[in-house]
Amino acid sequence: MNGVINVYKKRGKTSFQVVAEIKKLLHMKKVGHTGTLDPEAEGVLPICVGKATKLVDYIMAGEKTYRATFQLGQISDTLDAFGQVEDTGKPLPTREALEEVLTSFIGTTMQRPPMYSALKVEGKRLYELARAGEEVDRALREIHVSLLRLTSFEEKEGRGEFLLQCSKGTYVRSIIDDFGRSLDCGAIMTGLIREGTGQFQKEQAVTLETLEKDGPEKYLQPMDQVLGALEAVVIPEDFLKLIHNGVKVKDKRLVTKVSDGQYRGYSEAGEFLGVLEKAQDSVYLKLNLL
């Protein structure tokens, strides 16, 4: 059984707990998620099953869409409402001032991951170190924000919501903390929903309760469907064994069929092979999914 299930993770569960429950439902060990969602966050969490676990990096590379709520005038050790929260007592900004600051986050910027995160440093999760009262250096990482739009804002109370589209590895809590600092009033995240990751969207996601009721097999998306953004290429029978064995084929009868890039590869019989790559005048199977 190989494929991807578009799971809607509810608040209160960790991403690892979702994986564990699906392992039990499928009676399989080879199951993995495609990007951690914090326990208090909810939303789209694609789960890869069987050979599809090789697709984790491809799925995670897709743009993420989040809807987040925030509170101005407060700070927190976890950068959200679920840690130790303190009021700053600073004046709250106008909507115009807030929107002006938000525009500065659009584009490519550098971000420092928060201490309360699942990233590992020397084999330990950052949140484990943070809970032990330790703080370590975290290297800045490049992120890209393509959309950051304020969808609601109660100016008097300093509460609001925004829609965000961003690259993988972006911490929404950190963005909120950063714009709180820029406004000199502080800000924390109060809620987070991941509405999409790549082609997987909230509208098509299913809960664990639905999977338990209907059976997860019904919602398993085929691996080649998951890679639907890649163009399909059929490998002639003459080259199939070479491709399958990982050989870089340079025969012009195959090389001239495609431009440089990645493709979904199929045999003439319609069998899905995996991800093909054409580079440096050769064609080879970059990711074997047979």
Secondary structure by P-SEA (a helix, b strand, c coil): cbbbbbccccccccaaaaaaaaaaaacccccccccccccccccbbbbbccccccaaaaaaacbbbbbbbbccccccccccccccccccccccccaaaaaaaaaaaccbbbbbbccccccccccccaaaaaaacbbbbbcbbbbbbccccccccccccccccbbbbbcccccaaaaaaaaaaaacbbbbbccccccccccccccccccaaaaaaccccccccccccccccbbbbbbcccaaaaaaacccccccccccccccccccccccccccccbbbbcccccccccccc
